[in-house]
Amino acid sequence: MADLTQKWKENKNGKMFVDQSCIACDACVLSAPKNFAMHEDDGHAFVSKQPETPEEEAACKEAMEGCPVEAIGDFGDK
């Protein structure tokens, strides 16, 4: 389960976040490219845009469920 106290500072403020357990597998970026990006220098994913539409919500949920290390949370700052 993602740890809110370990979220990356690059995450856009809001409900979704990626924490420091991310292994940079790119699965979230592939599932929800409008909402996740890869930090090229540090090698981790982060939420680049909070989901705003039902389609983005569904893509982010798919990304969260597909994360092999459960580094994505959906209980951040609302």
N, C-alpha and C positions, 0 to 999 in steps of 0.2 A: 504494500500500500504506500502511495506517495506521502512524503512527509512535508507538510506545509512549512516547517521551520528550516527545511533544506532546499527550498525552491530557488532556482537560478534568478539572479537579479534582472536578467534580460526578459523575463516573462512580462507580457503586457498585463497591467492590473486587471483583475477580474476573477471569475470563478475557476477557470482552467489554469493549470500550471504544470511545469515539469520540474522535478527535483533532481538533486545531485547524484541519484543512483542511475541516471541515464547512461547507457552504453553506446550511444550514437549509432544505433542500428538502422536509423532512417525510416523505420516502419511508420511512425506518426506523420512524417513529412509526405510519404507516399499515400497514406490514407486521407490526410487533410492538408493538402499543400497550401490552401488559403489561410490556414491557421497556425501551422507549425513551420519552423525553419531550423536550420542547423547552424550553430555558431562555428564558423570555419576555423577560428584560432584555437578555441578551447575544446572543440570536438564534443559538443552536446546539443541536444535539441532544446527548443524553448517555444513558448506560445508567442507567435509574432502578431496575432490578431485574435481577439476573443470572438467566439462564434456569435453571429447575429441573426442568422436565419435557421429555419428548421433543417435545411440541407447541411449547413455548417455544423449544427448541433449533432446531427446524425454522423457526419464524418469524424467529428471529434470523439464521439462515443466509440466509434469503430477503432480509432487510433488508441484510445485508452484501453479498450478491451484487447487490442493486439499487441500492446507493449509487453515484451518478454520479461521485463524487470519491474513492472508496475510503477514506473517513474512518473506517470501522468495522474494528476488529481483533478477533481472537479468540485472542490469544497474550499476554494481560496476566497479572497476578498470579493464580496458580492457587489 
